[in-house]
């Protein structure tokens, strides 16, 4: 008798569930002190994260059953909806401001981070564009630039929040998808150069970004000021040594390291589980990226351009975001407010990432079982 998981990529399923379970355990450990202090309920953040994980799994199960042609058909409209949500976030009284940034839309007891939604919608939009213009990007410079216009509007709106980290992830993912979709190397190099120059300009124009860069280069110059968060994260890594101080025994989570259960969860993991635990997470994400790109390649070889580009986009997006988050925690990159996919506390991120991974499973299914795929959408 066929096993229930036979129709799924077992390696991808194992990696996804492993990261999710480890993330839940680490959120419980990293947040127990601050939850007890703020909410008088030690497991407050863990319970909420577990609920979001359950909701994410249910929604992911529904997404797996939806044909990719559905997402392709409404890709442009979904991106327009995403841009509209980015506008709503900036309207006083509608968007919610936290720590000086307007990134959330309050919906009853939860807050939706629109940047997470726009990442997925941008992948749909570019994948649809590459399906419709398959084989044309190599010969036309304007074919490469055309889809970047609307995404440029989204990027500007993200900067106004401000959320430069999400903007960089989205544009990097889109450029990589365009390259894999056939853009010439010289065009790709030119776009990378323009993006690099834009990044440098944005850092120079905003004093707080320049301060972040300076504190990243030498966090110990001001360990109790601009370099406080990074120095505390590095202390966590130092205390972890090879095997860690033990699960639940972190000192840095005791009000030393800010955002211990969100952006800097990886530092607490390294402190409690040591270098072995930290490297295990890197290995799991490596396998995840490998499987995502392998699924995309198989879809491309079977002629499913949209599915292939969705798989490439999801793999690049989540892989890049994981690398940035872990790089920030280790002091290898300047501080950015990006979560560690499947692990950091945050409902919006967890649910959207669950949907993205469900799409990977759907791409794999439609590649291996073509009868599950509908006719390609043509415009």
N, C-alpha and C positions, 0 to 999 in steps of 0.2 A: 504493500500500500504506500502511495506517495506521501511523504511527510508534508505538513502544512507549510514549511518554509522552503520547499523545493522550488517554488516559482520566484524566489527572492535570491538576491546576491547574498550568500551567507556571510561572507567576509565583511561586507558593508553593514549588514544587520548586527553582527557581533560588535564591530567597532562602535557603531552608533549607540547601542544599548550600554556598552561598557563606559563610554564617555558620559552618557546620561546618568547612570547609576553612581559613578565616581563623583560627578558634579553634585548630585543631590547630597551625597555623604559629606563632601567638602563644604557645601553651603551650610549644612547643619552645624558643622564644626566651626567654620569661620564666623558665623553670625550669632552664635549662641550668647555671647557676652553682650553685644550691642542690642540684640533682641530683648534680652532680659532687662537691660537698662532703659531702653526706650519704650518697650511695649509690655514689660512685666510678664513676658511669655517667651522663654528661652528658645522655643522651636517655631516662633512666629514666621520667620522668613523661610525656614525649611518647609513648613506646612503649605505656605503660599506657592513655593517653587514646585512642590509635589503636585499641587492642584493644577498648576499651569502645565506641568509635564503630562498629567493625565489628559487635560484638554488638548494638548498638542498631539498626543498619540491618537486620540479619537479623530481629530481633524485630519491628521496624516493618513489614517485609514480611509477616510472619505476621499482624499486627494488621489490616493493610489488607484481608486476605482474610476477616476475621471480621465477620459482620453486626452492626450496632449493637444489634439486638434481644437479642443475647447479653449485652452489657454492661448493658442495661436490666433484663433478667430478674434479674441477680444484683447489681444496684446496692446494695440495702440490706445484703446479706451482705458485699459487698466493703468497705463502710464499717465494718462491725463488725469485720472482719478487720484493717483499718487501725488501729482504736482498740485492738484487742488487741495489735498490734505496738508501739503507743505505750506500752502498759503494760509490755511486755517490756523495752523500752529502759531503763526506769527501775529495773528489778530488778538489784541489785548482782550481778556475776558473769555476767550475761547481756549487758546493754548495755555498750558501750565508751565510756569517758569521754575526751574530748580537749579540752584547754584549759578544763577546768571544766564542760563541757557533755556530757550523756549523750544523744547523738543517733544513735548508730550501733549496728547489730546485726552482729557479726562472723560472716561465713559463709566459713570457710576463708581464702583469700588476699584476700578483698574485704570491705569494710565497707558495709553497706546503710544509707543515711540514710532513715529511715522517714518523715520529714516530706515528702520528695518523693513518696512513694507516696500519702500521705493527701491531698495536693493533688489528685491525679487521681481518687481514689475519692470525694472530696467533690463533685467536678464531676458524676460519674456519679449520685450520690445526689440532688443537687438537680435535675439534668436529668430524672431519673425522676419525682421528686415533681411537677415542673412539667408533665410529660406527663400524669400521673394527675389533677392538679387544674387542668388548663388552663381558663382563664376564670373561676376561682373566687377568685383572689387579690385581685382588685379590690374584691370585696364583703365579704371577711372578714379581719379583723385577725389572728385566731388561725391562719388558713391560712398566713399569712406567718411567724408565730412557730414553728409546729409543727416544721418541719425544722431549726430552729436549736438545738433541745434537744440532740440527739446531737452536733451539730457543736460545741456549747458544751463538751461533755465532752472532745472532741478538743482544743479550744483550751486547756483547763485542763491537759491532759497535756503539750501543747507548751510551755506556760509553765513546767512543772515541770522541763523538760530543762536549762536554759531555752532557748527558741527563739521569741522574740517576733516576729522578722521573718517567719517562716513562718506564725505565727498571724495576723498582720495581712494577709498576702497571701491566705490562705485565706478569712478572713472578708470581706475586701473583694471578692474574686471572687464569693463566694456572694451577698452583698448586691446586687452588680451584676446577677447572674443573676436574682435574685428581682425586681428592678426591671424588667428586660427581659421577665420572664415575666408581668408584669401587676400587680405590687404598686403600691398607690396612692402618690402622691408624698409625702403627709403621713406615711404609715407608713414609707416609705423614709427620709425626713428624720429621723424620730424614731429609727430604728435607727442612722443615721449619728451622730446626737448622742450616743446611748448609747455607741457604740463609741469616739467621740472622748473622752468622759468617762472611759471605762475605760482608754484608752491613757494619758491624763494621770495617772490614779491609779496605774497600774503604774509609770510613770516616777518618780513621787514616792515610792512605797514602796521602790523598789530604788535604793540610793545609786549603784551602778555605772552604771545607766541615766541617772540625773541627771548624773553626771560625763560620760558620753558626749555628752549634750545640750549641756552647758556647753562641752566641748571642740570640739563642732561649731560653736557660735556664735562661738568665738574660739580656734581651734586654735593660734595663735601665742602665746597666753598661757603655754602650757607645751609648746613644740615638741619637747622631749626626754622628755616624760612622756605625759600623756593625749592630747596632740595630735600625737604623733609620726607615727602612721600617716597621718593626713590631711595633715599638712604635707608629708610625703614624696610623697604622691600629687599634691599641688598642684605641687610642684617638678617632678615628671615632666611634668605638663601644660605648665608654663612652659618647660621645656627643649624640648618638642616643636615649639613655634612653628607655622608653617604646614605644612611638609612633613615634619617629624620629623628625628631625628638619624640615621635609617637603620635598617633591619631588623637586629636583633641587636646594635645599638650602645647600648642603654639603659645608663645608669649606675645608675639607681634599683633595678634588679633585682640589683645587686651587694651584696646584704645590707642595703640601705638601707630598701627598702619591704617590710614583712612581707606574706606571702600574695600575692606578686606574680603567681603563676600561678593563683591561685584567685579570691578575692573582688576583688582589685585588678588583674586582668588588663587591664582597660580603661585604666588609667593607663599601663601599660607600652606598650600599643598607641598611646595618644596621644603618648607620648614618642618612640616609634620611627617612627610614621607621620604624626604631626602632626595639625593640626586637620582637614585633608582626610580623613585616615584615620578619625579619631574621628567626624566628621560622616557619613562613608559608612556606618559601623555603625548610627548612628541612623536613617539613611535606609532601610537594609535592614530594621530592626525595624519601622519605620513601614509599609513595604510588607507585612511579615508580618502585622501587626495588621489592616491594611486587608483583606487577603485572607481572614483568619480570620473577620472580621465579615461580609464579603460572602458567604462560604460559609454562615454561619449564617443570614443574611437570606434567601438563596435557599431554604434548607431550610425556614425558617419559612413562607415564601410557598407552598411545596408541601405544607404540612400536617404536616411531620415535626418535631414539637415537641422530641422528645428529641434528635435529631440537631442541630437548631438550637441548643439550649441547650448541648450539648457543645462545638460550635464557638465559641459566644460565650464559654463558660467558659475554654476553652483559650486563645483570643485574649486575653482579659482577664488571665488568670493570667500567661502568658508576657510579655505586654506590660508589665504592672505590675511584674513581677519585674525585667525588663530596665531599666525606668525607674528603679526603686529602686537597682539596682546601679550604673548609670551616674551617678545623682544622688549616691550616696555617694562614688564616685570623684572627682567634680567638686567635692565639698564643699557640694552643694546640699541634702543630707539627712544626718541623723545616721548614724553607722556601724552597719550591720546585716550579719549574716553570710549574705547571699544571693548565690548565684552568678549569673553572666551566662549565660542559657540558650544552649546549643549551643556556648559558647565557653570558659567557665571550666573548669579541671581539676576532675574529679569524676565517677566512674563512675555513681553512682546518679542524679545529676541528668541526665547525658547520655542514659542509657538511658530514663528515664521521660519526658524531653522528647521523645525519638524516638517513643515510644509515643503521646504526646499529639498530635504532628504527624501521625502515621499515622492517627489518628482523624479529623483534619481532612480528609485525603484520602478516607477512607471516607465521611464525611458528604457530601462533594462528589460522590462516585460514586453514592451512593444517591439523591441529589437529581436528578442528571442521567440516571441509569439506574434508574428505580423498580423494575424487575424484579429488581434486586440486593437490594432490601430485603425483609425478612420482615414478616409481620403484626405490627402494634403489640402490645406487651405490655399487658395490662389486669389490674389487681388489684382 
